Structure formats: C-alpha cells, structure tokens
Amino acid sequence: MKIQSVKLIYFSPTRTTLNILEGIAQSLPVDKTEPIDLTNPKAGKQPFEGMHDELVILGTPVYAGRVPIDAVSNLQRLKASQTPVVVVVLYGNRENEDALLELRNIVMEAGFKPVACAAFIGEHSFSSDSAPIAVGRPDADDLKKAMEFGLLLWKKLGDIESLDGISPVQVPGNFPYKERMKALTISPITRETLCTACGTCAEICPKEAIVVTDTVITDANACILCCACVKNCPTRARVMDEPIIRQKAEWLSANCHERKEPEFYIGFQPQ
C-alpha cells in the first residue's frame, strides 16, 4: 500500500500529545506532513476537506478516562473514506480507561479505518513541584518507542495492497463509556507579583478563557483545567491552587508514581 503524505490531527493543549504524533511521523519516509490543530479555538469554524489516500495520525489527551469533550465535536466533523488512521491517546500515568476505545470509535464513525492504536504517557496536567506526576514525559525513551512504532506500522502498511477485508484494530475499553467527570467551575490563578502581563497564557488557552490587560482575568466557567497556561507561563505566575485539585494531584503523585510504558495495538487481521 503506497502512502505519499501524512496528516497529524490533534487536540493537544500542553503539546505533549503533539510531541508523540510528531515522533511517530518522524520515522515515516513520506514527502509531506500536514498538521491539523483541533486545539485552536478557531478549529470549530475551520472547514475540513475529506481525507482519502493519506495516512492520518490522530491523537488527544485523556481527561478522567475519556476523550476531552471539547475535542469530540471537532473530531465528529472530520470526513474520511476508509482512510488509514493511527489512533493515539496520552494519559497522565494513571489509566487511559475508555478513552482509546472511544477515540477509535469516533474516527470509525467518521469513515476512517483504524490500522493501529497506541496509549502513551505524558506529564499530568495537575503535576507540580510539590506533587510530581510523570514529570518530563513523553521523554527520550517514549519518543524512541514512538519512532519504532511508526517504523513497524510503515512496514505493515507496505506489506498489503489495500485495506479491503482488514478488520479495525481491537483495543481495550468498555462501552458504555465511563460517566464523564462533573465540570468544575474553577481555574488556575495568577500570582500578580510574578506576572509580567506578557499574554502567553491568553495565547495558549484553547478556550480563549483568559484576557490580559493590566491584570489577568480568567473565565472559570470556560476553563477546561488543561493547565496549558500553567505549563507555559515563562515566569511561573500561573498556578493551580484549588484545594480539590491539590488533593487530586497529591493522590496521583502518591499512588501513580511507578513508571508506565506505552501500549501498542496493531491490526491488519482479515475480517
């Protein structure tokens, strides 16, 4: 099966998921790689062309065992025609639960043919100096495994003429999916003594929930707790200081500190 180009489709507020997709793509000998960023607030108005002959590598983080609800609506707008897709989720060293199955099913409904799936580990959104959770991941070893996964997938694709008669790859997970966590009306705060009003937090926010003037104002109703603003603040002025989040982070740090490794699922089984 000949593939000339690759599309990277991602919802990745802290860019950890994107790092893994780029690692997989880096190992593929193709002429063109095109990114499609579903994190951008303007993605909801962006027209998507149908996808046919290219290989798509598609990924999202895991939020409490599910695909982020803010990614789902844009993912459901994608259209494909039995286009081969690699489905990737990235979770914070606890469990990916139903997210990989959910994401696989979403892309199948859009017309994609999942040929491989993977679950990688990334630094948890709630990780902090006092409650470290998978700090620095994906790391060099994770990226090496992403490239090895890409090379194996490329060989498998090269060994077949078409996807006709190939079953979608099977992955763990439960359906009905686990219930989504109830939305919390909270957000990171700004330590004004450290803030330079540079605007980085507002630029990086996938929900446009932050406005920077003389002070930083955050719409807690819009915040999805991705903590992109916290991870990217150059002066470390943005912090998540809510007691309920601190409690969750401390539990995760204490109970999910043993290193987990990526999991790979590759299909190409006849129906």
C-alpha positions in Angstrom: 0.0 0.0 0.0 1.6 3.3 -1.1 1.2 6.4 1.0 2.6 9.7 -0.1 1.6 12.0 2.7 0.7 12.1 6.4 -1.8 14.3 8.3 -1.3 14.9 12.0 -4.7 15.7 13.6 -4.6 16.6 17.3 -6.2 18.2 20.3 -3.2 19.0 22.5 -3.3 22.0 24.9 0.0 21.3 26.5 1.6 19.9 23.3 2.5 16.5 24.9 0.2 14.6 22.6 1.5 16.5 19.6 5.1 15.5 20.6 4.2 11.9 20.3 2.4 12.3 17.0 5.4 14.1 15.6 7.7 11.3 16.9 5.7 8.6 15.1 5.6 10.7 11.9 9.3 11.4 12.1 10.1 7.8 11.3 7.9 7.7 8.1 9.5 8.2 4.7 6.9 10.5 3.2 7.2 13.7 1.2 4.6 15.7 3.1 3.3 16.0 6.6 0.4 18.4 7.3 -0.7 19.4 10.8 -4.4 20.0 11.6 -4.7 21.6 15.1 -8.1 21.0 16.7 -6.9 22.7 19.9 -7.1 26.1 18.3 -10.4 27.9 19.3 -11.0 28.7 15.6 -11.0 25.0 14.7 -14.8 24.9 15.2 -15.2 27.2 12.3 -12.5 25.6 10.1 -13.7 23.7 7.1 -12.2 20.2 6.8 -11.6 18.6 3.4 -12.4 14.9 3.0 -9.4 12.5 3.6 -8.7 9.6 1.3 -5.3 8.4 0.3 -3.1 9.8 3.1 -2.2 8.2 6.4 -3.7 10.1 9.4 -2.1 10.1 12.8 -4.7 11.4 15.2 -4.4 12.0 19.0 -5.9 13.5 22.1 -5.1 13.5 25.8 -7.2 11.6 28.2 -9.3 13.6 30.7 -10.6 11.4 33.5 -10.7 8.3 31.3 -12.4 9.9 28.4 -11.7 11.8 25.2 -11.9 15.6 26.0 -15.4 16.8 25.3 -14.0 19.8 23.6 -12.2 17.6 21.1 -15.2 15.4 20.3 -17.3 18.0 18.4 -14.4 18.8 16.0 -13.5 15.2 15.6 -17.0 14.4 14.6 -16.8 17.0 11.8 -14.0 15.0 10.1 -14.9 13.0 7.0 -12.9 10.2 5.5 -13.3 7.3 3.1 -11.7 4.2 4.6 -8.6 6.4 5.2 -6.0 4.5 7.3 -5.6 6.1 10.7 -3.3 5.7 13.7 -5.2 6.5 16.9 -3.2 7.8 19.9 -4.2 8.8 23.4 -1.9 10.3 26.0 -2.6 9.9 29.7 -1.0 11.1 32.9 0.4 7.7 34.3 -2.9 6.6 35.9 -5.1 4.8 33.3 -6.5 5.6 29.9 -9.7 3.6 30.8 -12.2 4.0 27.9 -10.5 6.9 26.0 -8.7 4.8 23.4 -11.8 2.8 22.6 -13.9 6.0 22.5 -11.4 7.7 20.2 -11.2 4.7 17.9 -15.0 4.5 17.6 -15.3 8.3 16.9 -12.9 8.0 13.9 -14.6 4.9 12.6 -17.9 6.7 12.6 -16.2 9.5 10.6 -15.1 7.0 7.9 -11.6 6.2 8.9 -10.1 2.7 9.1 -8.0 2.3 12.3 -4.9 0.3 11.5 -3.1 0.9 14.8 -3.7 2.4 18.2 -1.4 3.4 21.0 -1.6 4.8 24.5 1.4 6.9 25.6 2.2 8.7 28.9 2.6 12.4 29.4 3.2 14.7 32.3 -0.1 15.1 34.1 -1.8 18.5 33.8 -2.0 18.7 37.6 1.7 17.8 38.1 3.6 20.4 40.2 6.8 20.7 42.2 5.0 19.5 45.3 3.0 16.8 43.6 5.1 15.5 40.6 3.2 13.2 38.2 5.0 11.7 35.2 7.3 14.8 35.0 9.0 15.4 31.7 7.1 12.8 29.8 7.0 12.0 27.0 10.8 11.7 27.4 13.5 10.5 25.1 12.6 6.8 25.6 9.0 7.5 24.9 9.9 9.3 21.6 12.2 6.4 20.6 9.3 4.0 21.1 7.1 6.3 19.1 9.5 6.1 16.2 9.9 2.3 16.5 6.1 2.1 16.4 5.9 4.2 13.3 8.6 2.1 11.5 6.7 -1.1 12.4 3.4 0.4 11.2 5.1 1.5 7.9 6.4 -2.0 7.2 2.9 -3.5 7.9 1.3 -1.0 5.5 3.9 -1.8 2.9 3.1 -5.5 3.1 -0.5 -5.1 2.0 -2.1 -3.8 -1.3 -5.2 -2.3 0.3 -7.2 -2.1 3.5 -10.1 -4.1 1.9 -11.0 -7.0 4.1 -8.9 -5.8 7.0 -10.7 -5.5 10.4 -10.3 -2.4 12.5 -7.7 -2.8 15.3 -9.1 -4.1 18.6 -8.3 -2.1 21.8 -9.3 -2.4 25.5 -12.1 -0.3 27.0 -15.7 -0.5 28.0 -18.9 0.5 26.3 -21.0 2.3 27.5 -18.1 4.5 28.4 -17.5 5.6 32.0 -19.5 8.7 33.0 -17.8 12.0 32.5 -16.4 13.8 35.5 -18.7 16.7 36.5 -17.4 20.0 35.3 -15.9 22.2 38.0 -16.2 26.0 37.9 -12.6 26.6 38.9 -9.4 27.7 37.0 -5.7 28.4 37.6 -4.9 31.8 39.2 -2.2 34.4 38.6 0.4 35.4 41.2 0.5 39.1 40.4 3.9 39.6 41.9 5.4 37.3 39.2 3.2 38.2 36.3 4.6 40.4 33.5 1.4 40.6 31.6 3.2 39.0 28.6 0.0 37.4 27.3 1.3 33.9 26.8 -1.5 32.4 28.9 -4.1 34.1 26.8 -2.4 32.9 23.5 -2.1 29.3 24.6 -5.6 28.9 26.1 -7.7 26.6 23.9 -11.0 28.1 25.2 -10.0 31.8 25.0 -10.9 31.9 28.6 -8.1 34.4 29.6 -7.9 38.1 29.0 -4.7 40.0 29.8 -4.8 43.8 30.3 -3.2 45.4 33.4 -4.3 42.2 35.2 -5.1 38.6 34.1 -8.8 37.7 34.1 -9.8 34.0 33.7 -13.3 32.8 32.9 -13.6 29.8 35.3 -16.8 28.8 33.5 -14.9 28.3 30.3 -11.8 26.8 31.7 -11.3 23.0 31.0 -8.4 22.6 33.5 -5.9 21.6 30.8 -3.3 23.8 32.6 -1.7 24.8 29.4 -1.4 28.3 30.9 0.4 26.9 33.9 2.8 24.8 31.9 3.7 27.6 29.5 3.9 30.7 31.8 7.5 32.0 31.4 7.6 33.4 34.9 5.6 30.6 36.6 3.0 33.1 37.6 0.1 30.9 36.7 -0.7 28.2 39.3 -3.5 25.7 40.0 -4.2 26.4 43.7 -7.6 25.0 44.2 -7.9 22.6 47.2 -9.8 19.9 45.2 -7.1 19.9 42.5 -4.3 19.9 45.0 -5.9 16.9 46.7 -6.2 15.0 43.4 -2.6 15.8 42.4 -1.3 14.6 45.8 -3.2 11.3 45.4 -2.0 10.8 41.9 1.6 11.6 42.9 1.5 9.1 45.8 -0.4 6.3 44.0 0.6 6.6 40.4 4.3 7.3 40.6 5.6 3.9 39.2 6.6 4.4 35.6 4.1 3.1 33.0 5.2 2.3 29.4 3.4 2.9 26.1 1.0 0.3 24.8 0.6 -0.6 21.1 -2.1 -2.3 19.2 -1.6 -3.1 15.5 -4.3 -4.6 13.3 -4.1 -6.0 9.8 -6.1 -9.0 10.6 -8.5 -10.3 7.9 -12.3 -10.0 8.6 
